[in-house]
Amino acid sequence: AQKITQTQPGMFVQEKEAVTLDCTYDTSDPSYGLFWYKQPSSGEMIFLIYQGSYDQQNATEGRYSLNFQKARKSANLVISASQLGDSAMYFCAMRGTGSYIPTFGRGTSLIVHP
Amino acid sequence: GAVVSQHPSWVICKSGTSVKIECRSLDFQATTMFWYRQFPKQSLMLMATSNEGSKATYEQGVEKDKFLINHASLTLSTLTVTSAHPEDSSFYICSADARDTSQETQYFGPGTRLLVL
């Protein structure tokens, strides 16, 4: 079974500051992938970043980076230089190679204020 | 990244009517598509997994006769909400597997907001 835990229901950050959104996971799959999605008020789920369990380096995509700590089973999303447009819900998800069914966390609402 | 379209984006219908929602992968072939339902301020709830050319696999508690899924081609899956009732009002969102990439990433459509009066 897979489980994703996002313990922060809401986060506030000032524009241009960095913010970390927490995500911990649990799985029995030896190989898996971790994902982060952004969902603005429009509802669309926007893929942000991916981390494979065997990747040696932490994933980065522009202002997004994934702080992957395998031993702690955490995959936190770091957004650098926050922008007002970053205000949205953020979902952490995982998918084991043994199961193609993804598991989503409950999400974190991020509000960026000027 | 891969593009998934969903149509319509908004639908308002009378109770008792049926509504069809289309999900298309525009620039890749999707052997598997997923249908989700999302209530306000909540996470995605997986309704069913749709595989091209075979019957959909429904999650526990989802009525297969109520939510008909057809995956007729590698680029199109449809969800039909039959005899819709006000409690079916929700945000429905599909995703498609881009499994020909190393990441096996799911790409989502923009979603459909259904309001049943």
Interface residues (C-beta under 8 A of the other chain):
Chain A: G33 F35 Y37 S42 G43 E44 M45 I46 F47 Y50 G52 F91 A93 R95 Y100 I101 P102 F104 G105 R106 G107
Chain B: G1 T32 F34 Q38 Q42 S43 L44 L46 T49 F91 I93 S95 D97 S102 Q103 E104 T105 Q106 Y107 F108 G109 P110 G111 R113
